[in-house]
Amino acid sequence: MKTDFKIAVLAGDGIGPEVVNESIKILDAIAEAFHYKFEFKQALVGAEAIFQTGNPLPDETLAICKESDAVLFGAIGDPSFDNNPDAKVRPEQGLLKLRKELGLFANIRPLKTYSSLIEKSPLKKEIIDGTDIQIFRELVSGIYFGEKFTDEEAGYAYDICKYNRDEITPIVHMAFQEAQKRRKKLTLIDKANVLDTSRLWRKVCKEIAAEYPDVELDFMFVDNAAMQLILNPKQFDVIVTENMFGDIISDEASVIGGSIGLLPSASIGNDNAMFEPIHGSYPQAKGKGIANPIASILSTAMMLDYLKLDHAAEKLRESVEHAIENKYVTIDLNAEQPYSTSEVGSFIVDYIKYSEKSYYNFENVKIGKSTIV
């Protein structure tokens, strides 16, 4: 069994470095507890890469990623680009190119509600309690990567959405296989009443369904799916969809659990994989120690799954749930008694190392202190 791993660390912009630092701290604890070795190599991406090199994805960064067993990603985006629609080079271009170059065709976003945080959701408890969804989003094709054109003088622009069978097939198989491990239900979200690309998705899904007779396949138009996620999210088990619909639907789903700072993601290809929180760079929080690191930490758990370090992944998720149940969380989840980004990371590290014998005194934690006893 392999025990040594090379991890490319692309912290990126905004709060990216802060949350990724906590994931690295936790991986060091995992290495100690389970006798693994993680070698981290930092690399530039996004706005920071533009500021330093003029390129949102330098060649050196891409090379480091390709030489690694996995990529740990933070966030990209900066107000200086967000507020400048005329910028020709943008941070997001680095992420899109990275996904394409690494062949990361499947983005997997799990959504799970925690009983102790249900009151943080904008939806009623009886609607969301027990929600557990896996969203599979195709990541390297569709409208994001299609031909684009703008005619400034004539005042028009277009973006072309294209798909072929070979781009759809791998992620559909992946989604069916995940459904087999769960509640055996797969929903394709599309717009087949309008779009030819959606009709192709639907045709391919129907053909592949024959190979998975134990999985129920149904279809839902994206506008209805957006509504059903709010009305009855528990009806969904595994969702598969194209690039743009997946981007929108997964962000909508993220608010169900109470905070976008809770949700991890994995981007998987045949030879490479990248793990990142779904939240953005949140530049307003940069350097304040208030960023929620849990989405990055749970992304790290997905990375451990990918590396086949199952026991370590299970322990990490147990540690996160322990922190959430004890309300040892950041201000977005506990405004009355918040803990800093690094304090949350340290609490999880402590549980990984000591579990129930933790040196954190929970009575003191409840009154806003942590004491070695």
C-alpha positions in Angstrom: 0.0 0.0 0.0 1.3 3.4 -1.0 2.1 5.7 2.0 4.0 8.6 0.5 2.2 11.2 -1.6 3.1 14.4 -3.4 0.4 17.1 -3.0 0.4 20.2 -5.2 -0.9 23.2 -3.1 -2.6 26.0 -5.1 -3.8 28.3 -2.4 -4.8 31.0 -4.8 -6.5 34.3 -3.8 -8.5 35.9 -1.0 -9.2 33.4 1.9 -7.8 30.6 -0.2 -4.4 30.5 1.6 -6.0 30.7 5.1 -8.4 27.7 4.6 -5.8 25.7 2.7 -3.3 26.2 5.6 -5.7 24.5 7.9 -6.1 21.6 5.5 -2.3 21.2 5.4 -2.1 21.4 9.2 -4.7 18.6 9.4 -2.9 16.5 6.8 0.2 16.7 8.9 -1.8 15.4 11.8 -3.2 12.6 9.6 0.3 11.7 8.5 1.4 11.4 12.2 -1.6 9.4 13.3 -1.7 7.0 10.3 2.0 6.9 9.4 1.7 8.5 6.0 3.9 11.1 4.4 2.7 14.1 2.5 5.1 16.2 0.5 3.6 19.6 -0.3 4.7 21.8 -3.2 3.2 25.3 -3.4 2.4 26.9 -6.7 0.8 30.1 -8.0 -2.7 30.4 -9.6 -5.3 33.0 -10.2 -5.0 36.7 -9.4 -1.8 36.2 -7.4 -0.3 34.5 -10.4 -1.3 37.3 -12.7 0.2 39.9 -10.3 3.5 38.0 -10.2 3.8 36.5 -13.7 1.0 38.0 -15.9 -0.4 34.5 -16.3 -3.3 33.0 -14.3 -1.8 29.5 -14.7 2.0 29.6 -15.1 3.6 26.6 -16.9 5.5 25.8 -13.7 2.2 25.4 -11.8 0.8 23.1 -14.4 3.9 21.0 -14.3 3.8 20.7 -10.5 0.2 19.6 -10.7 0.9 16.9 -13.3 3.7 15.5 -11.2 1.6 15.3 -8.1 -0.7 12.6 -6.7 -3.4 15.2 -6.1 -4.0 18.9 -6.1 -5.3 20.9 -3.1 -6.9 24.1 -4.3 -8.0 27.2 -2.4 -9.9 29.8 -4.2 -9.5 32.4 -7.0 -10.8 35.8 -7.7 -10.0 39.4 -6.9 -12.1 42.6 -6.9 -9.7 44.3 -9.2 -10.8 41.8 -11.9 -14.4 41.4 -10.8 -15.1 45.1 -11.3 -13.3 45.3 -14.6 -15.3 43.6 -17.4 -12.7 44.8 -20.0 -9.8 42.8 -18.4 -8.4 40.4 -21.0 -6.6 38.2 -18.5 -8.7 37.0 -15.6 -8.1 34.7 -12.6 -10.9 32.3 -13.6 -9.1 31.6 -16.9 -6.4 29.8 -14.8 -8.9 27.5 -13.2 -10.7 26.7 -16.5 -7.4 25.9 -18.2 -6.2 23.8 -15.2 -9.4 21.7 -15.4 -8.9 21.2 -19.1 -5.2 20.5 -19.0 -5.6 18.0 -16.2 -8.6 16.3 -17.9 -10.8 16.9 -14.8 -14.1 15.9 -16.5 -16.1 15.3 -13.4 -16.9 17.7 -10.5 -18.4 16.0 -7.5 -20.2 18.0 -4.9 -21.7 16.3 -1.9 -24.4 18.0 0.1 -25.3 16.8 3.6 -27.2 18.5 6.4 -26.0 18.5 10.0 -28.7 18.3 12.6 -27.0 20.8 14.9 -26.9 23.4 12.0 -30.3 23.0 10.6 -31.5 26.2 12.2 -28.9 28.1 10.1 -30.6 27.1 6.9 -33.1 29.5 5.3 -35.4 26.5 4.7 -37.6 24.8 7.3 -36.2 21.9 9.3 -38.9 19.4 8.1 -37.9 20.1 4.5 -34.2 19.7 4.7 -33.5 17.3 7.7 -31.9 14.2 6.2 -30.9 15.7 2.9 -27.9 13.8 1.4 -27.2 14.5 -2.3 -24.2 13.9 -4.6 -24.0 16.2 -7.6 -21.9 15.2 -10.6 -21.2 18.2 -12.9 -19.4 17.7 -16.3 -16.5 20.1 -16.1 -14.5 20.5 -19.3 -17.0 21.1 -22.1 -20.3 22.8 -22.7 -20.8 26.6 -23.0 -17.8 27.4 -20.8 -15.4 26.0 -23.4 -17.4 26.7 -26.6 -16.6 29.3 -29.2 -17.1 32.8 -28.0 -17.5 36.0 -30.0 -18.3 39.7 -29.3 -18.9 42.4 -32.0 -18.7 45.6 -30.0 -19.7 47.8 -33.0 -22.8 45.8 -33.9 -23.6 45.2 -30.2 -24.0 41.5 -30.1 -22.2 38.4 -28.7 -22.5 34.7 -28.6 -21.3 31.6 -26.7 -21.7 28.2 -28.3 -22.6 25.2 -26.2 -21.3 21.9 -27.7 -21.2 18.3 -26.4 -20.3 15.0 -27.9 -21.0 11.5 -26.7 -17.5 10.9 -25.5 -17.7 13.9 -23.2 -20.9 12.7 -21.6 -20.3 9.0 -21.3 -17.6 8.9 -18.6 -19.4 11.1 -16.0 -22.7 9.4 -16.5 -21.0 6.0 -15.8 -19.4 7.6 -12.7 -22.8 8.9 -11.5 -24.5 5.5 -12.0 -21.7 3.8 -10.1 -22.1 6.2 -7.2 -25.9 5.7 -7.2 -25.3 1.9 -6.9 -23.5 2.6 -3.6 -26.3 4.8 -2.2 -30.1 4.8 -2.6 -30.0 3.7 -6.2 -31.6 6.7 -7.8 -30.0 8.9 -10.5 -31.6 12.2 -11.8 -30.4 13.8 -15.0 -31.0 17.6 -14.9 -31.3 19.0 -18.4 -33.4 21.3 -20.7 -34.3 18.7 -23.3 -37.5 20.5 -24.3 -35.3 23.3 -25.7 -31.7 22.3 -26.2 -30.2 19.8 -28.6 -27.3 19.2 -26.3 -29.7 18.2 -23.5 -31.4 15.8 -25.8 -28.1 14.2 -26.5 -27.4 13.9 -22.7 -30.8 12.3 -22.3 -30.2 9.8 -25.1 -26.8 8.8 -23.8 -28.1 8.4 -20.2 -30.9 6.1 -21.4 -28.5 3.9 -23.3 -26.1 3.6 -20.3 -28.9 2.9 -17.9 -29.3 -0.5 -19.4 -25.9 -1.4 -17.8 -27.2 -0.4 -14.3 -30.7 -2.1 -14.0 -30.7 -1.7 -10.2 -30.6 2.1 -10.5 -33.7 4.1 -11.1 -33.1 6.9 -13.7 -35.3 9.9 -14.0 -35.1 13.3 -15.8 -35.9 16.8 -14.6 -35.8 20.1 -16.5 -33.3 22.5 -14.9 -35.9 25.1 -14.0 -38.1 22.6 -12.2 -35.0 21.1 -10.5 -34.1 24.5 -9.1 -37.6 24.7 -7.6 -37.6 21.1 -6.4 -34.3 21.6 -4.6 -36.0 24.1 -2.4 -39.4 22.4 -2.1 -38.2 18.8 -1.4 -34.4 18.3 -1.6 -34.7 14.9 0.1 -36.1 13.5 -3.2 -32.7 13.6 -4.8 -30.0 11.0 -4.3 -27.4 11.4 -7.2 -27.7 14.2 -9.7 -25.8 14.3 -13.0 -25.8 17.3 -15.3 -23.8 19.4 -17.8 -21.4 22.2 -17.0 -23.4 25.4 -16.6 -26.5 23.7 -15.1 -24.2 22.0 -12.6 -22.5 25.2 -11.6 -25.8 26.9 -10.9 -27.6 23.9 -9.3 -24.8 23.1 -6.9 -24.4 26.7 -5.8 -28.2 26.8 -5.1 -27.9 23.5 -3.2 -25.1 24.9 -1.1 -27.3 27.2 1.0 -29.5 24.3 2.1 -27.0 23.2 4.7 -26.7 26.7 6.3 -23.4 27.9 5.0 -21.5 27.7 1.7 -18.4 27.4 3.9 -19.3 23.7 4.6 -19.3 22.3 1.1 -16.4 20.5 -0.5 -15.8 19.3 -4.0 -13.6 16.9 -6.0 -12.7 17.3 -9.7 -11.7 14.0 -11.1 -10.0 12.9 -14.3 -8.5 9.7 -15.6 -5.0 10.6 -14.3 -5.4 13.6 -12.1 -7.6 15.0 -9.3 -8.1 18.3 -7.6 -9.9 19.1 -4.4 -11.4 22.5 -3.5 -14.1 24.2 -1.4 -16.9 25.4 -3.6 -16.9 28.9 -2.0 -15.2 31.8 -3.7 -12.2 33.9 -2.6 -14.3 36.0 -0.2 -11.9 39.0 -0.4 -13.8 40.9 2.3 -12.7 38.3 4.9 -9.1 38.0 3.8 -6.7 38.2 6.7 -9.4 38.5 9.4 -9.4 34.9 10.6 -13.1 34.5 10.1 -13.1 32.3 7.0 -14.8 28.9 7.5 -12.2 26.2 6.8 -14.5 23.2 6.9 -15.3 23.1 3.2 -11.5 22.9 2.5 -11.1 20.3 5.2 -13.9 18.2 3.9 -12.4 18.5 0.4 -9.2 17.1 2.0 -11.3 14.2 3.2 -12.4 13.6 -0.4 -8.7 13.7 -1.4 -8.0 11.0 1.2 -10.8 8.9 -0.4 -9.2 9.4 -3.8 -5.8 8.3 -2.5 -7.5 5.2 -1.0 -6.7 6.2 2.6 -10.2 5.2 3.7 -9.6 5.1 7.5 -7.9 8.5 7.5 -10.8 10.0 5.5 -13.4 8.5 7.9 -11.4 9.8 10.9 -11.3 13.3 9.4 -15.0 13.4 8.7 -15.7 12.2 12.3 -13.5 15.0 13.6 -15.3 17.6 11.5 -18.7 16.4 12.8 -17.3 16.5 16.3 -16.3 20.1 15.9 -19.7 21.0 14.4 -21.7 19.2 17.1 -19.7 21.0 19.8 -20.3 24.3 18.0 -16.5 24.8 17.6 -17.0 26.7 14.3 -16.5 30.1 12.7 -18.8 33.1 12.9 -21.0 32.1 10.0 -22.2 29.2 12.0 -21.9 30.5 15.5 -22.3 34.3 15.8 -22.7 34.2 19.6 -19.4 32.4 20.3 -17.3 32.2 17.1 -13.9 30.7 16.8 -11.2 31.7 14.3 -10.2 29.9 11.2 -7.0 28.5 12.8 -8.8 27.6 16.1 -11.3 25.4 14.2 -8.4 23.7 12.4 -6.5 23.2 15.6 -9.6 21.7 17.3 -10.0 19.2 14.5 -6.2 18.4 14.6 -6.6 17.7 18.3 -9.5 15.3 17.8 -7.6 13.4 15.1 -4.7 12.9 17.5 -6.5 12.3 20.8 -10.2 11.7 20.0 -12.2 11.4 23.3 -9.0 11.9 25.3 -8.7 15.3 23.8 -6.8 17.9 25.9 -9.5 20.5 25.0 -11.7 21.1 28.0 -15.2 21.2 26.6 -16.7 23.0 29.5 -14.2 25.9 28.9 -14.8 25.7 25.2 -18.5 26.4 25.8 -17.7 29.6 27.6 -15.2 30.7 24.9 -12.0 29.3 26.3 -9.8 26.3 25.5 -7.5 25.1 28.2 -4.9 22.4 28.4 -5.8 20.1 31.3 
